[in-house]
């Protein structure tokens, strides 16, 4: 059992709000952009892989490339990742993955990749700005 003084002492050390979970409109915008970028990157990696080989092989390759992205994200970047990259490198790693997805889209002829890169840069800047306000 934990004694009462220890619990109070632990409560004082932990911040009341996780610095990465911001409240207010800017925090909501950051969370929404981050979620949309994660889903877009998953779809982009699938699309890129599926365009490298025609037919069923392309479908399988697309699923494989998307699975690698999911694995990397789940192990290193996700909020409950077992080996979560520490701040400030986490948003940099996420930005690198989003830029890779956007560049891959550009490489297979999808101009939407440029928009993905732009949104990723804005979201990373927003993450750093929000963290500086804590």
C-alpha positions in Angstrom: 0.0 0.0 0.0 1.1 3.5 -0.7 1.0 6.0 2.2 -0.9 9.2 1.9 2.3 11.5 1.9 3.7 9.5 -1.0 0.6 9.9 -3.1 0.5 13.6 -2.5 4.2 13.9 -3.3 3.7 12.0 -6.6 0.7 14.2 -7.5 2.9 17.3 -7.1 5.6 15.9 -9.5 3.2 15.1 -12.3 1.8 17.9 -14.3 -2.0 18.3 -14.2 -2.2 18.2 -18.0 0.1 16.4 -20.4 2.0 19.2 -22.1 1.3 17.5 -25.5 -2.4 17.5 -24.9 -3.3 21.1 -25.3 -6.7 22.6 -24.5 -8.3 25.3 -26.5 -8.8 25.8 -30.3 -5.0 25.5 -31.1 -4.7 22.3 -29.3 -7.8 20.9 -31.1 -6.4 22.0 -34.4 -3.1 20.3 -33.7 -4.9 17.1 -32.6 -7.1 17.1 -35.7 -4.2 17.8 -38.1 -2.1 15.1 -36.4 -4.9 12.5 -36.8 -5.5 13.5 -40.4 -1.8 13.3 -41.2 -1.6 9.8 -39.6 -4.5 8.5 -41.7 -3.2 10.2 -44.8 0.3 8.7 -44.3 -1.2 5.3 -43.9 -3.2 5.7 -47.1 -0.2 7.3 -48.9 2.2 4.4 -48.0 -0.4 1.9 -49.2 -0.9 3.8 -52.5 2.9 4.2 -53.1 3.5 0.5 -52.5 0.6 -0.5 -54.7 1.8 1.6 -57.6 5.3 0.0 -57.7 4.0 -3.4 -58.9 0.9 -4.0 -61.1 -1.8 -6.4 -60.0 -2.1 -8.4 -56.9 1.6 -8.0 -56.1 1.1 -4.3 -55.9 -1.8 -4.7 -53.5 0.3 -7.0 -51.3 3.3 -4.6 -51.5 1.1 -1.7 -50.6 -0.3 -3.5 -47.6 3.2 -4.4 -46.5 4.5 -0.9 -46.8 1.5 0.4 -44.8 2.1 -2.3 -42.2 5.7 -1.1 -41.8 4.5 2.4 -41.2 1.9 1.2 -38.7 4.6 -0.8 -36.9 7.1 2.1 -36.7 4.3 4.5 -35.6 3.0 2.1 -32.9 6.5 1.3 -31.4 8.1 4.8 -31.5 5.6 7.6 -32.0 2.1 6.7 -30.8 1.0 8.1 -27.4 1.2 4.6 -25.7 4.3 3.4 -27.6 6.5 1.0 -25.7 9.7 2.8 -26.9 8.3 6.3 -27.4 10.7 8.8 -28.8 11.2 11.6 -26.2 10.4 15.2 -26.8 11.5 17.2 -28.9 12.5 14.3 -31.3 9.0 12.8 -31.5 7.4 15.6 -33.7 10.6 15.6 -35.8 10.3 11.8 -36.3 6.6 12.2 -37.2 7.4 15.0 -39.6 10.1 12.8 -41.2 7.5 10.0 -41.7 4.9 12.5 -43.1 7.5 14.0 -45.5 8.5 10.6 -46.7 4.8 9.8 -47.4 4.4 13.1 -49.2 7.6 12.7 -51.2 6.6 9.2 -52.1 3.2 10.5 -53.4 5.1 13.1 -55.5 7.4 10.4 -56.8 4.4 8.4 -58.1 2.9 11.4 -59.7 0.4 12.6 -57.1 0.6 16.3 -56.5 -1.3 15.9 -53.3 2.0 14.9 -51.7 3.1 18.5 -51.7 0.0 19.5 -49.7 0.7 16.7 -47.3 4.2 17.9 -46.7 3.0 21.5 -46.2 0.3 20.4 -43.7 2.9 18.3 -41.9 5.3 21.2 -41.6 2.5 23.4 -40.2 1.5 20.8 -37.7 5.1 20.2 -36.5 5.5 24.0 -36.0 2.2 24.1 -34.2 3.3 21.3 -31.9 6.5 23.2 -31.0 4.6 26.4 -30.5 2.0 24.8 -28.2 4.8 23.1 -26.2 6.5 26.4 -25.7 3.4 27.9 -24.2 3.3 25.4 -21.3 
